[in-house]
């Protein structure tokens, strides 16, 4: 025969507290998932690791070249201190409207009105 056990109030209260904490944590996780983790900004690098960006001469195009290799024909390294590192950063936006000419001088991009 089975004897019925009376639930101790402290054990019951502890279980309810754990349930409320678990529910609160689950709710917080759901809010973060649904909000797209607001406040956490993702920034995409211009090039992958082991590469550096180069600019097309006379245009706003760019490419990535492996470290230790020279830029291909028609491309040059960005001027020192003006190298874009992440999509949308100051220099990435700058080079949308500027370029370098065949003498390496920074000029307005030809397609900018």
Secondary structure as a PSIPRED ss2 file (coil, helix, strand):
# PSIPRED VFORMAT (PSIPRED V4.0)

   1 X C   1.000  0.000  0.000
   2 X C   1.000  0.000  0.000
   3 X C   1.000  0.000  0.000
   4 X C   1.000  0.000  0.000
   5 X C   1.000  0.000  0.000
   6 X C   1.000  0.000  0.000
   7 X C   1.000  0.000  0.000
   8 X C   1.000  0.000  0.000
   9 X H   0.000  1.000  0.000
  10 X H   0.000  1.000  0.000
  11 X H   0.000  1.000  0.000
  12 X H   0.000  1.000  0.000
  13 X H   0.000  1.000  0.000
  14 X H   0.000  1.000  0.000
  15 X H   0.000  1.000  0.000
  16 X H   0.000  1.000  0.000
  17 X H   0.000  1.000  0.000
  18 X H   0.000  1.000  0.000
  19 X H   0.000  1.000  0.000
  20 X H   0.000  1.000  0.000
  21 X H   0.000  1.000  0.000
  22 X H   0.000  1.000  0.000
  23 X H   0.000  1.000  0.000
  24 X H   0.000  1.000  0.000
  25 X H   0.000  1.000  0.000
  26 X H   0.000  1.000  0.000
  27 X H   0.000  1.000  0.000
  28 X H   0.000  1.000  0.000
  29 X H   0.000  1.000  0.000
  30 X H   0.000  1.000  0.000
  31 X H   0.000  1.000  0.000
  32 X H   0.000  1.000  0.000
  33 X H   0.000  1.000  0.000
  34 X H   0.000  1.000  0.000
  35 X C   1.000  0.000  0.000
  36 X C   1.000  0.000  0.000
  37 X C   1.000  0.000  0.000
  38 X C   1.000  0.000  0.000
  39 X C   1.000  0.000  0.000
  40 X C   1.000  0.000  0.000
  41 X C   1.000  0.000  0.000
  42 X C   1.000  0.000  0.000
  43 X C   1.000  0.000  0.000
  44 X C   1.000  0.000  0.000
  45 X E   0.000  0.000  1.000
  46 X C   1.000  0.000  0.000
  47 X C   1.000  0.000  0.000
  48 X C   1.000  0.000  0.000
  49 X C   1.000  0.000  0.000
  50 X C   1.000  0.000  0.000
  51 X E   0.000  0.000  1.000
  52 X E   0.000  0.000  1.000
  53 X E   0.000  0.000  1.000
  54 X E   0.000  0.000  1.000
  55 X E   0.000  0.000  1.000
  56 X E   0.000  0.000  1.000
  57 X E   0.000  0.000  1.000
  58 X C   1.000  0.000  0.000
  59 X C   1.000  0.000  0.000
  60 X C   1.000  0.000  0.000
  61 X C   1.000  0.000  0.000
  62 X E   0.000  0.000  1.000
  63 X E   0.000  0.000  1.000
  64 X E   0.000  0.000  1.000
  65 X E   0.000  0.000  1.000
  66 X E   0.000  0.000  1.000
  67 X C   1.000  0.000  0.000
  68 X C   1.000  0.000  0.000
  69 X C   1.000  0.000  0.000
  70 X C   1.000  0.000  0.000
  71 X C   1.000  0.000  0.000
  72 X C   1.000  0.000  0.000
  73 X C   1.000  0.000  0.000
  74 X C   1.000  0.000  0.000
  75 X E   0.000  0.000  1.000
  76 X E   0.000  0.000  1.000
  77 X E   0.000  0.000  1.000
  78 X C   1.000  0.000  0.000
  79 X C   1.000  0.000  0.000
  80 X C   1.000  0.000  0.000
  81 X C   1.000  0.000  0.000
  82 X C   1.000  0.000  0.000
  83 X C   1.000  0.000  0.000
  84 X C   1.000  0.000  0.000
  85 X C   1.000  0.000  0.000
  86 X E   0.000  0.000  1.000
  87 X C   1.000  0.000  0.000
  88 X C   1.000  0.000  0.000
  89 X C   1.000  0.000  0.000
  90 X H   0.000  1.000  0.000
  91 X H   0.000  1.000  0.000
  92 X H   0.000  1.000  0.000
  93 X H   0.000  1.000  0.000
  94 X H   0.000  1.000  0.000
  95 X C   1.000  0.000  0.000
  96 X C   1.000  0.000  0.000
  97 X C   1.000  0.000  0.000
  98 X E   0.000  0.000  1.000
  99 X E   0.000  0.000  1.000
 100 X E   0.000  0.000  1.000
 101 X C   1.000  0.000  0.000
 102 X C   1.000  0.000  0.000
 103 X C   1.000  0.000  0.000
 104 X C   1.000  0.000  0.000
 105 X C   1.000  0.000  0.000
 106 X E   0.000  0.000  1.000
 107 X E   0.000  0.000  1.000
 108 X E   0.000  0.000  1.000
 109 X C   1.000  0.000  0.000
 110 X C   1.000  0.000  0.000
 111 X C   1.000  0.000  0.000
 112 X C   1.000  0.000  0.000
 113 X C   1.000  0.000  0.000
